[in-house]
Amino acid sequence: MSTDNNVSRRDFLKTTGIAAGTLVGGGLIGGLVGYNMNGKGTSTLEHGNGTTNEAAAPKAKMFFMNERDFSILSNATERIFPKDDLGPGAIDLDVPYFIDHQLAGQYGSNSKEYMHGPFGEGAPTQGYQSRLTRAEIFKQGVEKMETEAQSRFKKSFNDLEGKQMDEILTAFQKGEIQMAGVTSAFFFTLLRAATLEGAYSDPLYGGNRNMEGWRMKNFPGHQMAYITMIEDPKFQKIEPNQLGNH
């Protein structure tokens, strides 16, 4: 999140190449991003919450009922995936709307997963161990970000400077914030994985606005065929195509 770690966004995009190569239409996607980026994250798209075309997925909130909480989510995702000279950040890619829509669906309710006890404190390698749904975890996490901002800086999270937001997000990442039914580190894992998925998923799911996430990685999206160029040894820069165009 910080520029102090000497990792450029260009290097970040290169090392997360698996995201653009697999975040295209459901199933495998988020699981790969969650596993490779976090070791124990879980997917949003594997649970499905898409619509049949982009026009059917309006830019409207479905889960967060007030603007403050949605703005906290938006600012947090922007710190994880910031806008810079290489391209748009999470907000411009509609990542907050992607996450909001997923939380309102089967991903948020964990409807396809076993959610009965016993609930022990699992090892980091054991993945999801909470009695809480992802919707409940995100709701609590957003509230905790606001509480932490008020405690540390006497301001709303939305009014903080970037470095102050990073300080709070880093505390979540390190598991230093007390949360009920889940660790703050696991919440951060979910938030980070969902942010990447929203940036690289097919626009059908509400994120990756105008396929700009794909364009940053020269990912072609969903092409009908490559027969006219498959034997050409030169690198092919192809205008990306989305599922809704087929």
RASULNOR-V304915 format. One record per pair of residues at least 24 apart in sequence whose ideal C-beta (glycine too) atoms are under 8 Angstrom apart, sorted by the first residue. I is the first residue (numbers start at 1). J is the second residue. D is the distance in Angstrom with one decimal. If there is no record, write none. Layout:
i=(I & I)
j=(J & J)
d=(D & D)
//
This chain:
i=(1 & 1 & 1 & 1 & 1 & 2 & 2 & 2 & 9 & 9 & 9 & 10 & 13 & 13 & 13 & 16 & 17 & 19 & 19 & 19 & 19 & 20 & 20 & 20 & 20 & 20 & 21 & 23 & 23 & 23 & 23 & 23 & 24 & 24 & 24 & 24 & 24 & 25 & 25 & 25 & 25 & 26 & 29 & 29 & 30 & 30 & 30 & 33 & 33 & 33 & 33 & 34 & 34 & 37 & 37 & 37 & 38 & 38 & 38 & 39 & 39 & 40 & 40 & 40 & 40 & 40 & 40 & 41 & 41 & 41 & 41 & 42 & 42 & 42 & 42 & 42 & 43 & 43 & 43 & 44 & 44 & 44 & 44 & 44 & 44 & 44 & 44 & 45 & 45 & 45 & 45 & 45 & 46 & 47 & 47 & 47 & 47 & 47 & 47 & 48 & 48 & 49 & 49 & 49 & 49 & 49 & 49 & 49 & 50 & 50 & 50 & 51 & 52 & 52 & 53 & 53 & 54 & 54 & 54 & 54 & 55 & 57 & 57 & 57 & 57 & 59 & 59 & 59 & 60 & 61 & 61 & 62 & 62 & 62 & 62 & 63 & 63 & 63 & 63 & 63 & 63 & 64 & 64 & 64 & 68 & 68 & 68 & 69 & 69 & 69 & 69 & 70 & 70 & 71 & 72 & 72 & 72 & 72 & 72 & 73 & 73 & 73 & 73 & 75 & 75 & 75 & 76 & 76 & 76 & 76 & 76 & 76 & 77 & 77 & 77 & 79 & 79 & 79 & 79 & 80 & 80 & 80 & 80 & 81 & 81 & 81 & 86 & 87 & 87 & 87 & 87 & 88 & 88 & 90 & 90 & 90 & 92 & 92 & 93 & 93 & 93 & 93 & 93 & 93 & 93 & 94 & 94 & 94 & 94 & 94 & 95 & 95 & 95 & 95 & 95 & 96 & 97 & 97 & 98 & 98 & 98 & 98 & 98 & 98 & 98 & 98 & 99 & 99 & 99 & 99 & 101 & 101 & 102 & 102 & 103 & 103 & 103 & 104 & 107 & 108 & 108 & 108 & 108 & 109 & 109 & 109 & 110 & 130 & 130 & 130 & 131 & 132 & 132 & 134 & 136 & 137 & 137 & 137 & 137 & 137 & 138 & 138 & 138 & 140 & 140 & 140 & 140 & 140 & 141 & 141 & 141 & 141 & 141 & 141 & 144 & 144 & 144 & 144 & 144 & 145 & 145 & 148 & 202 & 202 & 202 & 203 & 203 & 204 & 204 & 204 & 211 & 211 & 211 & 214 & 215 & 222)
j=(79 & 80 & 166 & 169 & 170 & 163 & 166 & 170 & 82 & 84 & 86 & 86 & 86 & 216 & 217 & 196 & 217 & 196 & 197 & 199 & 200 & 200 & 213 & 214 & 217 & 219 & 219 & 196 & 197 & 200 & 201 & 202 & 201 & 202 & 221 & 222 & 243 & 202 & 204 & 222 & 243 & 50 & 197 & 201 & 193 & 194 & 197 & 193 & 196 & 197 & 200 & 189 & 193 & 192 & 193 & 196 & 189 & 192 & 193 & 124 & 125 & 124 & 125 & 126 & 127 & 186 & 189 & 189 & 190 & 192 & 193 & 127 & 128 & 134 & 190 & 193 & 107 & 193 & 197 & 98 & 99 & 102 & 107 & 193 & 194 & 197 & 198 & 102 & 107 & 197 & 201 & 205 & 107 & 102 & 105 & 106 & 107 & 111 & 112 & 105 & 106 & 101 & 102 & 104 & 105 & 106 & 107 & 205 & 202 & 204 & 205 & 204 & 204 & 244 & 204 & 244 & 203 & 204 & 242 & 244 & 244 & 101 & 204 & 205 & 206 & 94 & 97 & 206 & 97 & 97 & 100 & 100 & 101 & 103 & 104 & 100 & 101 & 103 & 104 & 108 & 135 & 100 & 103 & 142 & 146 & 156 & 158 & 139 & 142 & 143 & 146 & 96 & 100 & 158 & 142 & 145 & 146 & 157 & 158 & 99 & 100 & 138 & 142 & 157 & 158 & 165 & 142 & 145 & 157 & 165 & 169 & 191 & 191 & 195 & 198 & 162 & 165 & 166 & 169 & 169 & 191 & 192 & 195 & 195 & 196 & 199 & 216 & 212 & 213 & 215 & 216 & 209 & 212 & 195 & 198 & 199 & 209 & 212 & 198 & 199 & 207 & 208 & 209 & 212 & 213 & 198 & 206 & 207 & 208 & 209 & 194 & 195 & 198 & 199 & 207 & 198 & 206 & 207 & 194 & 197 & 198 & 201 & 205 & 206 & 207 & 208 & 138 & 194 & 195 & 198 & 205 & 206 & 194 & 205 & 134 & 135 & 138 & 135 & 134 & 133 & 134 & 135 & 138 & 133 & 134 & 135 & 134 & 181 & 182 & 186 & 181 & 181 & 182 & 190 & 181 & 181 & 182 & 186 & 187 & 190 & 187 & 190 & 191 & 179 & 180 & 181 & 182 & 187 & 172 & 179 & 184 & 187 & 190 & 191 & 172 & 177 & 179 & 184 & 187 & 169 & 172 & 177 & 242 & 243 & 244 & 242 & 244 & 242 & 243 & 244 & 240 & 241 & 242 & 240 & 240 & 246)
d=(5.5 & 6.2 & 4.9 & 6.0 & 6.8 & 7.8 & 5.5 & 7.9 & 7.6 & 5.5 & 5.5 & 6.3 & 7.2 & 6.1 & 5.9 & 6.7 & 6.8 & 5.4 & 7.7 & 7.7 & 4.5 & 5.1 & 7.1 & 6.0 & 4.2 & 4.1 & 7.0 & 7.8 & 6.0 & 3.9 & 4.7 & 7.5 & 7.4 & 5.5 & 6.9 & 6.6 & 7.9 & 5.4 & 7.5 & 7.4 & 5.9 & 6.9 & 6.6 & 6.8 & 6.4 & 7.6 & 4.7 & 5.5 & 5.0 & 5.7 & 7.6 & 7.4 & 4.1 & 6.7 & 6.3 & 6.4 & 4.5 & 6.3 & 5.7 & 6.9 & 7.3 & 5.8 & 6.6 & 7.6 & 4.9 & 7.5 & 6.2 & 4.7 & 6.4 & 7.2 & 3.7 & 6.7 & 5.7 & 7.7 & 6.9 & 7.1 & 7.6 & 7.4 & 7.1 & 7.8 & 7.4 & 4.2 & 4.6 & 7.7 & 5.3 & 5.2 & 7.9 & 7.8 & 7.8 & 6.0 & 5.9 & 6.4 & 8.0 & 7.6 & 7.0 & 4.2 & 4.1 & 7.5 & 5.8 & 7.5 & 6.3 & 6.0 & 5.3 & 7.4 & 3.3 & 6.1 & 6.0 & 7.1 & 7.8 & 5.1 & 4.9 & 6.6 & 7.8 & 7.8 & 7.1 & 4.4 & 5.5 & 6.2 & 7.2 & 4.5 & 7.8 & 7.2 & 6.9 & 7.4 & 4.9 & 6.7 & 5.8 & 7.9 & 7.8 & 7.4 & 5.4 & 5.7 & 5.3 & 7.9 & 3.8 & 4.8 & 7.3 & 4.2 & 4.2 & 6.6 & 6.7 & 5.6 & 8.0 & 7.9 & 7.5 & 7.2 & 6.8 & 7.7 & 5.0 & 7.7 & 7.9 & 6.5 & 6.8 & 4.8 & 5.0 & 5.5 & 6.0 & 4.9 & 6.1 & 6.5 & 7.3 & 7.6 & 5.8 & 6.6 & 6.0 & 6.2 & 8.0 & 6.5 & 7.8 & 7.0 & 6.3 & 6.5 & 7.3 & 4.6 & 7.4 & 6.5 & 5.1 & 5.9 & 5.9 & 7.3 & 7.2 & 5.7 & 4.8 & 5.3 & 7.1 & 5.5 & 6.0 & 5.9 & 7.8 & 7.1 & 4.2 & 7.6 & 5.2 & 5.7 & 6.9 & 6.4 & 6.8 & 7.4 & 6.7 & 5.1 & 5.8 & 5.8 & 5.2 & 6.1 & 5.6 & 7.2 & 6.2 & 5.1 & 7.4 & 4.5 & 8.0 & 5.6 & 3.5 & 5.7 & 5.1 & 7.7 & 5.1 & 7.0 & 7.6 & 7.2 & 3.4 & 6.7 & 5.9 & 4.4 & 3.2 & 7.8 & 7.5 & 4.9 & 7.4 & 5.9 & 7.4 & 4.8 & 6.8 & 7.7 & 6.6 & 4.8 & 5.6 & 7.8 & 6.1 & 6.3 & 5.2 & 3.5 & 7.4 & 5.5 & 7.8 & 6.2 & 6.1 & 5.3 & 4.4 & 7.2 & 5.7 & 4.5 & 5.7 & 6.3 & 7.7 & 7.8 & 5.3 & 7.6 & 5.5 & 6.4 & 7.5 & 7.1 & 7.5 & 6.0 & 6.7 & 7.9 & 7.6 & 7.6 & 7.4 & 7.1 & 7.4 & 4.1 & 8.0 & 6.8 & 7.7 & 5.7 & 6.0 & 7.0 & 7.9 & 7.9 & 7.5 & 6.2 & 5.5 & 5.1 & 7.9 & 5.0 & 6.8 & 6.6 & 5.0 & 5.4 & 4.5 & 8.0 & 5.9 & 4.4 & 6.3 & 6.6)
//
